[in-house]
Amino acid sequence: MTSTFEKGRELCFEVLGLRIHARQWGNPEGIPTIGLHGWLDNANTFNRLAPLLPELNLIALDFAGHGLSDHRPEGVHYHPIYDIQEVLAVANELNWHHFTLIGHSMGASIASELAAMFPDRVRASVHVDGFLATGGASPESRIEQTRLAIEKILKPHHQAKIFPDVESMARRVVEATDQSMEAAIELVSRGHKEVEGGITWRTDPRIRYPTPLRHGRDQINLLLKDSTSPALLIVAEQGDKWYQGEIGLAAEHHPNLRIERMAGTHHIHLEPAYVEKVAQLTRDFLALES
């Protein structure tokens, strides 16, 4: 019989003026591990992968503005620097000085930046179809992005679309992305709230605004050189392309990066067809007992 803990249990941390919600799986005495989800996703992104890594004490966060966590105050941008601060604040609450990171997409990018900036805190990191990159943005476009970010945050945001039920919302995710219904339903089940007339997204609509003051390639190269802990990048061959053109540069500047490629779409860690392969690559990299 599967225990409640193996299914994942709910946690909540009050850090830096926010309530950051999380789900916990695995062995309470296992390897301290923090899970970081992708853009517009939530902690349920680890629902299929986490049970395959029972040796870990895996705590997957809902980033601010995502899942059950608080939204940022008015006038505050969504930016990786705040996410990194909150990950470290949660680790401090847990008395985890040294921990492993598993991140997907945006969470993988944040994990690679955190590991580079605070190498003494990270034991190892696994990056599922994502890594710190510019996405091809030029310095000029970064400046323009910052200007647009300020303009957007000064304007009122609008109520998100209302759906009649969870299945309808999940179907919309399938239509808009490469996810299967099986993957989408996991994320939507945590990412919705009831409103008059049906359900809508819990996520803060400001997450979709441009992000100001992002790193350029030269800064990223300098950061990655400081990454002392081993890192695994699992590239989904049919996944997101925003970072893939810079994998060679990441490998050139990161002193301890292992790259594995596999067939699959962006949410390889959540898709039933691919999750066992992701788990095996992760287990091998972390030297978990088979």
N, C-alpha and C positions, 0 to 999 in steps of 0.2 A: 504493500500500500504506500502511496506517495504521501509524505508528510507535508504539513503546511509550509514548513521551512523550505522544502525542496520545490514547492510550487512558487515560492517567493512570498515574503511578508512585508508589510508596509512599515516604513520608517519616516520620520520627519525631523529635520534639523533646523534650528533657529540660528541663523548666522548672518552677520552683517546687515541686520534689519529685515531679513527675508526668511520666509519659511520655505525650505528646500525639501521636497518630498523625494522618496527613494523606495526601491524594492531591494530586498536582500535574499540571496540564495546561497546554498552550499553548506560548508562546514564552518561553524562559528570560530573554530580554532584553526581554520585553514589560512591560506596565503591571503593577506589583506589586498583586496583588489577593488578598484573603483571603475564602474562602467559609465561611459559617456556616449549618449545617443546622437543621432544626426539631426540636421535642421528640420524643424517642424515635427519631429518624432517625440518619443518619450521613453521612459524606463522599460516599457513593455517590449522594446526592441530586442531585449535579451531573453525574452520568454522561452525561446527554443534553444538558444546556445547555453544559457546558464546551467540547466540541468545536466548538460553533457560535460560540465567542468566542476564536479562536486567537491574536488579538493580545494577549491577557492572559497574564500569568504567574500563573495561578490556583492557589492552594494552599488546598484545602478541608480544614478541620480536623474531626476527631472530637472533639466536646466531651468533657470528663471524664465518665466513666460511660456513654459512648456508643461505638458502633463498637469499634475496637481500643484505644482509650485507657484509661488506668488509671481505676479507680473512686476516688472520694474516700475518705479514711480514715474509720473509724468515728467517729460523732459530729459529722461535718462535713456541713452542709446543702448541697444543690444550690441555688445562688443566682447571679443574673446578675453580681454583683460579682466572684465568682471566675472566671467565664467571661471577663469583660472583662479581668481581670488576665492570664489565660493567653493571650488573643489578643494583647495588647500584648507579653507576654513572648516569644511566637513571633515577632512582628514585629521585636523587638529582636534576637533570634537571627539573623534574616535580614538585619539591618542596614537594615530598611525603616523610615525615619522617617515617610514619607508614602506612603499606600497607599489603594487602593479597597476597599470592602466590598460583597459580595453576600450577602444573608441571606434565608432563607426562614422564615416563621412565627416561632418562638421566636428563631431566628437573626436574623431581620429586626428583632425587638424589641431584641435585644442590640446589633445594628449601629446602630440609631437612638440608643440610650442611649450607646454608646461614642463615636459621632460628636459628640454633644452635650457629653459630658463632656471629651473630648479633641479639640477641633476642629482643633488644629494637626497632628494625626496623619492625618486622613482627607481624602483628595483628593476623593472622591465616594462615594455609597452607593446601592445598589439594594436595594429591599425588596420581596420577593415574597410577597404575601398575608400581611402581618404588619407591625406597627409598635408602638412603645412605647405602652401603654394600660393602663388599670385593669381593662378587661373588665367595667366596671360595678360593681366592688367598692366598697363604702362604707368609710370609715375604721373603723367598728365591725367590719365583716367582716374587714378587714385585721388588726386586733388578734386576733380569734378565730383567723384563719389562722395567726398566729405561735404562738399557744398550742397549736394542733393539731400544728403542725410539730415543736414540742419533744416533745410526747407521743409522736408517731409514731417519732421518731428514737431514743427510749429503748427501744422495743420491738424484739425480733428480727424480721428480715424472712425471708420464706419463699422457697424455691426456686420459680422460675417454671415454668410448664407445659412439659412435654416433648412434642415432636412427632416423628413418624417420619422426616420429611424436610423439605427446604427448601420444596418445593411446598406441603405441608400448612400450614407456617407462613405462607407468603405468602397462601394462601387465607384464613387466619384474619384477616390484616391487611385483605384485601379486604372480608370480612364486617363488620369493625369500623369501617371508614373508607370514604371515597368514592374510594379509589384503585383503579386498574385492576390487573390481574394483572401487566401489564408494568412498572408503577411499583413495586409491592410487591416483586417478585422482585429488583429492583436493591437495595433497602434490606435485605431479609432476607439476601441473599447475603453482606453484610458484618456483619450484626447478629446472627448466630447462632454458637453454639459446640457442639461435640460433648460429650455427656455419656452416662452409662450409660443405655441404652434409647432413644437417639435424639439429638435436638438441642434446644437451648433458647436463650433470648435472651442475648446478651452484655451488654445494657444493665443497669445497676444498678437493681434494683427500687425503691431509695429515690428515684429520679427522680420517681416518681409521688406522693411525699409532698407535702403543702402546702409552699409556699415562704414563709419568714418575711420580715418587714421589707421589704415591697414599697412602691414609691412610690405616693403618692396623686396625684390629678389636679393639685393645685396644684404639687407638686414636678415633675411631668412637664412642665407648662407652662413653669416656670422653666428646666428643662433644655433644652427644645427651642429656646428663644430664643437659646441659645448655639451653635446649630448653624450654622456659617458655610459649610460645604461644600454643594454641590448634592446633593439627594436625589431619587430616583425611587421612588414607591410604586406597584407594579403590583397592583391589586385584582382578585382572582378573583371574578366575580359569583356563582358557585355555591360559593365557598370558605368559609373560617372567618369567623364573625360576631363573635368575641370582641373584636376591635379596631375593627370597621367603624363602630360607633356613635360613635366618637371621631375619625374621620377629619377632620371639620370643625374640631374643636379643634386637631388636629395641624397642619392647614393654616393656622389662624389664628395659631399661635404659632411655627411653624417659618418662618424667613425665606426659605428657598430650596427649598421642597418642590413637586415636580411629581407629579401624580396621574394615572395612566392606568388605565382600567377595561377589562376584557376578559372574554369568556365563558370559563368553565372552572372546574374544581374546584380544591381547595386546592393540590394538587401540580402546578400548571400548568407548572412548569419541568422536571418529570420525566415528564409524560404525553406520549406521542408525538403526540397530537392537538393539543397546545397549545404545545409547547416552541419551535417556530419563531417564533411570535408573541412569546413572552417574549424570545427572543434578539434579534429585530428591535427591540423597544422598548429593550432594553438597549444595543444597538449604536448606536441613534440618540441615546440619552441620553449615552453615553460618547464620542460622536463618533468611532466606529471606522469605518475605511474599509470601504465595501461591496464 
